[in-house]
């Protein structure tokens, strides 16, 4: 039966209207997810200065369902705001990853510094030919051990008291360190270079350019090249043949001015005739205008040294002078050897001596 055209049009209009309403009422879904994205942030603090290795981390992230921490010491945590104890000093890049329920993530990294020089202050007290070493600290300490060594020998334990007393011959150095342990097993190590006057700062390798006026025929990295002068090894040496007294020097150009008030020289392994005898040690801030800081004449390296059968060979002498001015350039001008036209020296160190 054919339907009246008037009624057919009405029915079609109603159907189209119903279809249009259903489409408009269907919710629109965010293609990237319904939940807000996470953020990652945190703060940290030492809870107790007596235990500087234990750090409290406070999570300030938002929209977080799960947290993953990496403490940069092979330790991790999934706690929201963990507390972590480090077992050694160092610089640690701590990472936090925050995730929401859909798996979206954000990351934050902060650097935690636990530095031995900030936790343990070394105290040197010279008296009557001996040197007493101790330390000051706010930490709670459960164990202390001191170690020393001479030259290339291994370190040996010399004391487990809170201090130690040493006898260091004048003109010689002694390497030492103290190891301090907290009740939780965290360790602090402070290394030191000692002389009879106290703690010495060795600035030989501190951010500088080392140059020489004359070089070994094989170059600076040869077996007896100039690099051997500052390699901190008295069994090597720098050798130069037929040097010119008026123009024979080596110098250090520091990136930042430094106060130097001492230096050490270690004689070569043979032929004392090549030892330096007369010299000037100079300072400058432009590399052109020089000030004589220390001048020596008729110096000898005829005693001491590690080999008793060869006195004066590989013997170290420390030279000190008054200086409180920082200089960018320091130059050693060798004006004469003992008798030879050639030159040799096993080691040279730039020092900041205690006054």
C-alpha positions in Angstrom: 0.0 0.0 0.0 1.5 3.3 -1.0 1.9 5.8 1.8 0.7 9.4 1.4 3.7 11.6 0.5 2.8 14.0 3.3 3.2 11.3 5.9 6.3 9.9 4.4 8.1 13.2 4.5 7.1 13.6 8.2 8.5 10.2 9.1 11.8 10.9 7.4 12.1 14.2 9.1 11.6 12.6 12.5 14.2 9.9 11.8 16.8 12.4 10.7 16.2 14.5 13.8 16.6 11.4 16.1 19.9 10.5 14.3 21.2 14.0 14.7 20.6 14.2 18.4 22.3 10.8 19.1 25.5 12.0 17.3 25.7 15.2 19.3 25.3 13.5 22.6 28.2 11.0 22.1 31.2 12.1 24.3 34.4 13.2 22.6 37.5 11.1 23.8 40.9 12.8 24.1 43.2 10.8 21.8 46.1 11.3 24.2 44.3 10.0 27.3 41.8 11.3 29.8 44.3 11.8 32.7 46.5 14.9 33.1 50.2 14.3 32.4 52.6 13.9 35.3 55.3 16.3 36.4 58.6 15.4 38.2 60.2 17.5 40.9 61.7 17.1 44.3 63.7 18.7 47.1 66.3 17.1 49.4 67.9 17.9 52.7 70.3 16.5 55.3 68.1 15.6 58.3 70.9 15.5 60.9 74.3 17.2 60.5 75.8 14.4 62.6 74.8 12.1 59.8 75.5 14.0 56.5 75.3 10.9 54.4 71.5 10.4 55.1 69.4 12.4 52.7 65.6 13.0 52.9 64.1 13.3 49.4 60.6 15.1 49.3 58.6 14.3 46.1 56.8 17.5 44.9 55.6 16.0 41.6 52.0 16.1 40.4 49.6 13.6 38.8 51.8 10.7 40.0 50.7 7.1 40.4 54.3 5.7 40.6 57.8 7.0 41.4 61.1 5.5 40.4 64.3 6.9 42.1 67.9 6.4 41.1 70.5 7.6 43.6 73.6 7.3 41.4 75.3 4.8 43.7 73.7 1.6 42.2 70.7 2.1 44.6 67.0 2.7 43.6 63.7 3.2 45.3 60.0 3.1 44.4 58.9 5.0 47.5 57.1 8.3 47.1 59.5 10.3 49.2 62.4 8.1 50.3 65.3 8.6 52.7 68.6 7.3 51.4 72.0 6.8 53.1 75.1 7.1 51.0 78.2 5.0 52.0 80.8 7.3 50.4 81.5 10.8 49.5 81.0 12.0 45.9 78.9 13.9 43.5 75.6 12.1 42.7 73.2 12.9 39.9 69.9 11.8 41.5 67.0 11.0 39.0 63.3 10.8 39.7 60.9 9.4 37.1 57.1 10.1 37.7 54.4 8.0 36.0 50.7 8.4 35.9 48.2 5.5 35.6 48.4 5.5 31.8 52.2 5.1 31.8 53.0 8.7 30.7 56.2 9.9 32.5 58.3 12.9 33.4 61.9 13.0 34.7 63.8 15.3 37.0 67.5 15.3 37.9 69.3 17.1 40.8 72.9 16.9 41.9 73.7 15.9 45.5 77.2 16.8 46.6 78.8 15.1 49.6 82.4 16.4 49.7 85.1 15.2 52.1 86.6 18.7 52.5 83.2 20.0 53.7 82.8 17.2 56.2 86.3 16.8 57.7 88.7 19.7 58.4 92.3 18.6 58.8 94.4 20.2 61.6 98.2 20.2 61.5 100.2 21.2 64.6 104.0 21.3 64.2 106.0 21.3 67.4 109.6 20.5 68.3 110.5 18.5 65.2 107.2 16.6 65.1 103.9 17.1 63.3 100.6 16.2 65.0 97.7 15.6 62.7 94.0 15.6 63.8 90.6 16.7 62.4 87.5 18.6 63.3 84.0 17.4 62.2 80.3 17.6 63.2 79.8 14.0 62.2 79.4 11.2 64.6 82.5 9.0 64.1 82.7 5.4 65.0 86.2 4.6 63.6 89.3 6.5 62.5 92.4 5.2 60.8 95.5 7.0 59.5 97.7 5.8 56.7 101.1 7.1 55.4 103.6 6.3 52.7 107.0 7.4 51.5 107.8 7.7 47.8 106.4 4.8 45.7 105.9 2.5 48.7 102.3 1.3 49.5 100.3 3.0 52.2 100.5 1.5 55.7 98.2 2.0 58.7 100.0 3.9 61.5 97.2 4.8 63.9 93.6 4.2 64.8 93.4 7.1 67.3 91.7 10.4 66.6 95.1 11.9 65.8 98.7 10.8 64.9 102.2 12.2 65.4 104.8 12.1 62.7 108.5 12.9 62.4 109.2 14.2 58.9 112.8 15.2 58.0 113.2 18.7 56.8 113.0 19.0 53.0 111.0 15.8 52.6 107.4 15.0 51.9 105.1 12.4 53.2 101.8 11.2 51.6 99.0 10.4 54.1 95.3 10.0 54.4 92.7 9.6 57.1 89.7 7.3 56.8 86.7 8.1 59.0 83.7 5.8 59.3 80.2 6.7 60.7 78.0 4.4 62.7 76.0 3.5 59.5 79.2 2.5 57.7 79.6 5.7 55.5 83.3 6.6 54.9 85.1 9.9 54.5 88.7 9.9 53.1 90.9 13.0 53.3 94.3 12.8 51.5 97.1 15.1 52.4 100.7 15.9 51.4 102.8 16.6 54.6 106.1 18.3 55.3 107.6 19.2 58.7 105.8 22.5 58.5 102.3 21.0 58.1 99.9 20.4 55.2 101.2 21.3 51.8 99.1 22.2 48.7 100.6 20.8 45.6 99.6 23.1 42.7 101.9 21.6 40.1 99.0 20.2 38.0 96.3 22.8 38.9 94.9 24.2 35.6 98.0 25.6 34.0 100.1 25.4 30.9 103.7 24.2 31.4 106.4 25.3 28.9 110.2 25.1 28.7 112.8 27.2 26.9 114.8 24.1 25.9 113.6 20.6 25.2 115.1 17.1 25.2 116.2 16.1 21.7 113.5 13.4 21.7 110.6 15.8 22.5 108.7 16.5 25.7 107.2 13.0 25.9 110.5 11.2 25.3 112.0 9.0 28.0 113.9 12.1 29.3 111.5 14.8 28.0 110.2 17.8 30.0 106.9 16.0 30.8 109.0 13.9 33.2 109.8 16.9 35.3 106.2 17.1 36.7 105.0 13.5 36.5 105.3 13.1 40.3 107.7 10.2 39.9 111.3 10.6 41.1 112.5 7.6 39.1 112.1 9.6 35.9 114.0 12.7 34.9 114.2 15.6 32.4 117.5 15.9 30.6 118.8 18.6 28.3 122.3 18.8 26.8 124.3 22.0 26.3 121.9 24.6 27.7 122.4 28.4 27.6 122.6 29.9 31.1 121.1 33.2 30.0 118.0 31.7 28.5 117.2 28.4 30.2 113.9 28.2 32.1 110.6 26.5 32.6 107.4 28.2 33.6 103.8 27.6 34.7 101.0 29.8 33.3 97.9 29.4 35.6 94.4 29.9 34.3 93.7 31.8 37.5 96.4 33.6 39.6 97.7 31.5 42.5 99.8 32.1 45.6 103.0 30.1 45.5 105.4 30.4 48.4 107.5 27.3 47.9 108.8 24.6 45.5 110.6 21.4 45.6 113.4 20.0 43.4 114.5 16.3 43.2 118.0 15.7 41.8 118.6 13.2 39.0 119.8 9.6 39.3 123.4 10.2 38.1 126.1 12.7 37.4 125.7 15.4 40.1 127.6 17.8 37.8 124.3 18.3 36.0 122.4 19.4 39.1 121.1 23.0 39.3 123.4 25.3 41.4 122.3 28.9 40.8 118.7 30.0 40.0 116.0 32.6 40.3 112.3 31.9 40.8 110.1 34.7 39.4 106.5 35.7 39.3 104.5 37.8 36.8 101.0 38.7 35.9 101.6 39.5 32.2 104.4 37.2 31.2 106.6 40.2 30.4 107.4 42.0 33.7 108.9 39.7 36.2 109.6 39.9 40.0 112.3 37.8 41.6 110.6 35.9 44.4 113.5 33.7 45.4 117.1 33.6 44.4 119.6 30.8 45.3 123.3 30.3 44.7 125.8 27.5 45.4 123.1 25.0 46.2 124.0 21.3 46.6 122.1 18.1 46.4 124.8 16.0 48.1 122.8 14.4 51.0 119.6 12.5 51.3 117.9 10.5 48.6 116.3 7.0 48.7 119.5 5.2 47.8 122.1 5.2 50.6 124.8 4.0 48.3 124.3 7.2 46.1 123.8 10.1 48.5 122.4 13.1 46.8 120.8 11.2 44.0 117.1 11.5 43.7 117.2 13.7 46.8 114.3 16.1 47.3 114.8 19.6 48.7 112.0 22.0 49.6 112.6 25.8 49.2 110.3 28.3 50.8 110.0 32.1 50.6 107.7 34.8 51.6 104.9 35.6 49.1 101.3 36.5 49.6 100.6 37.8 46.1 98.8 35.6 43.5 100.6 35.5 40.2 99.5 34.1 36.8 103.0 33.2 35.6 105.8 31.6 37.6 109.2 30.9 36.0 112.3 29.1 37.2 115.4 30.4 35.6 118.4 28.1 36.0 121.6 30.2 35.8 124.2 27.6 36.4 124.7 23.8 36.9 127.2 22.4 39.4 129.8 22.0 36.6 128.4 20.4 33.5 127.0 22.2 30.5 124.1 19.8 30.5 121.1 19.8 32.9 119.0 17.1 34.6 116.3 17.1 37.3 114.0 14.3 38.4 111.1 16.3 39.7 109.8 19.8 40.3 106.7 20.7 42.4 104.9 24.0 42.8 103.8 24.4 46.4 101.7 26.4 48.7 103.3 25.9 52.1 101.8 26.5 55.5 103.0 29.7 57.2 
